[in-house]
Amino acid sequence: MIHGADNEASEEIVPDSAHRVRLARFQDRDTIAKCVQALLTELGGPGPQFELQVAVGVAGQMAMDSRLGFGLIMENVPAAEVIGIAVVSQVSAVRASGHYGVLQELWVDPRYRSAQHGRWLLAAVDREARARGWPMIEVSLPLAGRPGAERLVAFYESVGFTPAGERRRKRLL
């Protein structure tokens, strides 16, 4: 399980053992913002609502206050590089009788996408969400016709997300 962003116990080795997933720390805020910018660029943006420095600030806030959600960093340990991120916001909702998560961002470096890293990162998201007692995770998907939209929908459905209007939902508890 991934816990405690300030110690080595927060790390988790993924199945290929050269990579690990850990909770993002305050020092990772620039990295997270740059990875989000890379994702938005791949999707044909970023749009005018994205400001790199604001994204840096939000990533730092999330790392410091677990009530806002969490970020995960996937690293290639031998190469000492970040190869993926996930950012999940905590939502308070009456319908969930408490809190649940919204997967804001999931990005894996294109060089690592065919090696199951996205699935490993989502599995780590599920474990962290369960540890927080969240009953579900939701994700919004790009509109039909956007680059890779059908493939992205198929990916999320293959890991257990089901249709919920314009979102996909995965029940955890």
PAROBA-287434 format. One record per atom (N, C-alpha, C, O): x, y, z. Coordinates in steps of 0.02 Angstrom, whole numbers, plus 50000, padded with zeros to 5 digits. Example, Ala and Ser with C-alpha at 12.3 -4.5 7.8 and 13.67 -1.06 7.14 Angstrom:
PAROBA-287434
506604971650390
506154977550390
506604983550390
507124983450423
506424988850354
506844994750357
506455000250394
506705005750402
//
This chain:
PAROBA-287434
500414994250000
500005000050000
500445006250000
500995006250027
500205011549970
500585017749966
500345022250021
499765024250022
500765023950068
500595028350123
501195032350145
501765030250132
501085037950176
501625041750207
502105044850158
502645041950146
501935050350129
502345053450077
503035055650102
503455057350061
503155055550166
503795058050191
504305052550207
504835054150233
504155046250192
504635041050209
504685035850154
504275035850108
505175031550159
505285026550107
504725021450104
504645018250052
504345020650158
503795015950158
503245017950108
502795014050094
503285024050083
502775026350036
502895023749965
502495025049921
503425020249955
503585017849888
503315010849877
503255006849924
503155009449816
502905002949797
503245000949732
503255004849685
503514995049730
503834992649669
503294989849624
502874985949646
503304991649561
502834988849514
503114982349487
503704980949495
502694978249454
502914971449437
503564970549398
503854965149403
503794975449362
504414974249325
505034976049366
505594975449340
504964978249426
505474979649476
505964985249459
506354987249503
505974987649399
506394993449383
506024999949394
506315005349391
505374999449408
504955005249416
504615005149483
504494999749512
504455011049509
504095011449572
503575016949568
503625021549528
503075016349611
502555021349617
502575023949689
502635020049736
502535030549696
502535033549763
502075039449764
501905042349712
501865041349824
501475047449832
501905053449813
502495053749829
501595058149780
501945064349762
502075068349826
501685068449873
502645071649826
502845076049880
502825083249854
502765084549794
502875087849900
502865094949882
503405096449830
503295100449784
503985093249836
504535094349789
504375092049718
504725093849671
503855088049710
503655085449644
503175090049606
502965088349551
503005095649636
502485099849606
502645102149535
502205102349493
503275104049522
503455106149453
503405100349405
503165101149348
503615094549426
503595088549384
502875086849365
502725085549307
502435086949415
501735085449401
501445090449352
501115088449303
501565096749362
501295101949318
501565101049246
501185101849198
502195099449240
502485098549173
502205092249139
502115092249078
502075087049178
501775080949149
501055082349127
500835079949074
500685086249166
500005088149146
500035092349082
499625091549038
500515096849079
500595100849018
500745096348958
500485097548903
501165091348967
501315086548912
500685082948891
500565082048831
500275080748939
499645077348923
499185081948884
498905079948833
499105088048907
498675092748872
498925094248802
498525095048756
499575094548793
499855095648727
499685089748681
499515090748623
499735083648707
499545077748668
498815077948647
498635075448594
498395080948689
497675081348676
497485087348633
496895088648622
497985091048609
497855096648565
497835103448600
497605108348571
498065103748660
498055109948700
498755112048718
499215110848678
498865114948774
498365116348825
497935122348806
498135126648766
497345122548835
496885128048822
497065134048865
497535133848905
496695139448855
496855145648891
496745145148967
497015149349004
496365140248990
496255139549062
496855136649099
496885137149160
497335133749063
497915130749095
498475135849103
498685139049055
498695136749165
499265141049180
499775136849219
499615134349273
500365136149192
500865131749222
500995133349295
501005128849337
501085139749312
501235141449381
500655140049428
500755138249486
500045140949404
499455139249445
499435131749456
499295129449511
499575127849403
499595120549410
500125118349459
500015113749498
500705121649459
501235120249508
500975121349578
501085117249623
500625126849588
500355128449654
499835123349678
499845121349736
499395121349633
498885116449651
499205109749667
499015106449716
499695107649628
500035101249641
500385101549709
500375096549746
500675107149727
500995107949792
500495107649849
500625104549901
499915110749839
499395110649890
499145103549902
499055101449959
499035099749848
498795092949854
499295088549891
499105084149930
499935089749878
500455085749912
500485087349986
500675083050026
500305093350005
500345095450075
499695094150115
499725093650176
499125093550081
498485092750115
498105086850085
497795087450032
498125081150119
497825075150093
497065075650086
496755071550052
496755080750117
496035081650109
495855083950038
495275083550018
496335086350001
496215088649933
496255082949883
495995083549827
496585077549901
496685071949857
497405069649861
497735070549912
497655066849806
498345064549806
498615064149734
498235063849686
499265064149730
499605063149667
500065057149675
500345055949728
500135053349622
500605047749620
501125049049566
500975051749513
501725046949581
502285047549534
502525040449519
502655036549564
502595038849455
502905032549435
503595034249407
503665038649364
504095030849433
504795032249413
505125026149383
504995020449403
505555027449335
506035022449312
506645023449356
507015028249349
506745018749403
507265019549453
507965019749422
508345024349438
508155014949379
508835015049351
508985021449312
509545023949313
508485024049276
508585030049236
508465036449275
508595041949250
508215035849336
508065041649378
507625046649342
507775052649339
507065044149313
506605048649278
505885046949294
505715041149308
505465052049292
504745051149302
504465048649235
504585051549183
504075043249239
503785040449178
503025040549179
502705038549130
502725042849235
502005043349237
501775046849301
502125047049351
501175049549296
500855052749354
500115051149354
499825049549302
499825051549412
499095051449419
498925056749471
499275057449522
498405060649459
498175065749506
497435064449519
497035064149472
497265063749583
496585062049603
496345067149654
496665068249705
495785070349640
495485075149687
494975071549731
494625067049709
494945073749793
494425071249838
493815075549830
493855081749829
493235072349825
492595075849819
492165073949878
492135068049897
491845078749909
491355077449961
490665077249929
490485081849891
490295071849943
489655071249910
489155067549954
489325062649987
488545069949954
488015066749991
487875059849962
487775055049999
487875059249895
487705052749864
488215047349880
488045041449877
488815049249895
489335044349913
489385043649989
489825040050015
488955047150025
488965047150099
489665048650125
489915045350170
489965053650097
490635055650119
491055058150062
490915063250031
491585054350047
492065056549997
492155051149943
492045045249955
492355053449885
492585048949832
493105052749792
493235058649805
493405049449743
493945052649705
493755053749633
493365050049603
494035059049605
493975060449534
494685060449505
495105064549524
494805055749460
495445055349427
495495061249378
495155061249326
495895066149395
495975072049353
496445070649295
496295072249237
497005067749311
497525066849261
497835059949268
497965057549323
497955056749211
498345050649208
498785051349146
498535051749090
499435051549157
499895052349101
500475047449110
500755046949164
500625044049056
501215039649054
501625041748994
501355042748939
502275042349004
502735044048950
502605039348891
502555033248901
502555042048830
502405037848772
502885031948763
502695026748735
503495032548787
503975026948781
503785021048824
504055015548814
503335021948872
503155016648919
502425014348914
502205010348955
502065016848867
501345015348864
501175008248845
500645005748864
501595004848809
501424998048788
501634992848840
501554986848828
501894994948896
502164990248945
501734989849008
501994988249062
501084991349004
500624990749060
500714995949116
500404995349168
501125000949106
501245005749159
500615009649178
500525011249237
500195011249131
499565014649146
499125010449192
498815013049239
499095003949178
498704999449220
498994999149290
498624999149339
499664998749296
499984998449361
499845004849401
499725004649461
499865010449366
499735016849398
499005017149423
498875019549478
498545014849382
497835014749403
497725009949461
497325011349505
498075004349461
498014999649517
498255003049582
497965001949635
498775007049577
499025010749636
498515016049657
498425017249717
498175019249609
497645023949625
497095020349664
496865022849715
496895014549641
496365010649675
496565009049747
496175009849793
497185006749756
497415004949823
497405010949870
497195010449927
497655016649846
497665022549888
496955024949903
496815027049959
496505024649854
495815026749865
495475022149916
495105024449959
495585015649910
495305010949959
495575012350029
495195012150078
496215013750034
496525015250099
496205021450130
496185022050191
495955026050089
495625032050114
494885030850127
494535035350152
494645024850112
493945023250124
493465025850071
492865026050083
493715027650013
493285030249961
492915024449927
493215019349913
492275025349915
491895019949884
491965019549808
491795014449778
492205024949777
492265024949704
492755030249679
492945034849715
492935029249617
493345034049579
492965035449515
492695030949484
492945041749495
492655043649431
493185046849388
493665049649413
493085046349322
493535049549275
493115052549219
492645049349194
493275058649199
492955061749140
493385060049080
494005059749084
493065058949026
493415057048965
493345062448912
492865066348914
493805062748865
493745067848812
493125066448769
492895060748764
492865071648740
492285070948696
492465066548637
493035066348614
491955063148611
492055059048551
492335063448496
492155069348490
492775060748456
493075064548402
493745067548421
494125069648377
493895067848486
494555070348508
495075064948493
494895059048488
495705066848485
496225061848470
496255056448524
496335057848583
496175050148502
496255044448548
495675043348595
495735039248641
495105046748586
494545046248633
494285039048639
494175036548694
494175035748582
493905028948583
494385024148618
494185019848656
495025024948604
495525020648635
495555021848710
495635017048749
495485028048731
495505029748802
494895026848838
494955024148893
494305027348808
493695024448837
493795016848844
493645014048897
494055013648793
494165006348796
494675004648851
494584999648886
495185008648859
495685007448911
495355007648980
495435003049020
494985013048995
494675013649061
494165008049072
494115005349128
493785006249021
493305000749029
493664994149042
493404989849077
494254993149012
494624986949022
494894986149093
495074980549113
494934991649131
495164991249200
494594992149250
494704993749309
493974991249227
493414991049272
492984997149279
492514997149319
493105002449241
492685008349243
492065007049200
492115004149146
491475009049225
490855008049189
490545014849172
490695019849205
490115015149120
489815021549101
489395024649157
489035021149193
489465031249164
489075035149212
488965041949180
489255046949201
488535042249129
488445048449092
489055049849050
489295045449014
489325055949056
489925057749018
490565055549053
491115056549027
490485052449111
491065050049149
491065042449148
490615039149123
491585039849177
491635032749191
491735032149266
492055036449297
491465026849296
491495026049369
491745018949385
491585014149349
492135018449438
492375011949462
492205011449536
492435015549576
491815006449554
491655005349624
492225001649657
492494996849629
492425003849717
492995000949752
492804996949814
493144992149831
492264998749846
492074995349909
491434991549899
491194988449946
//
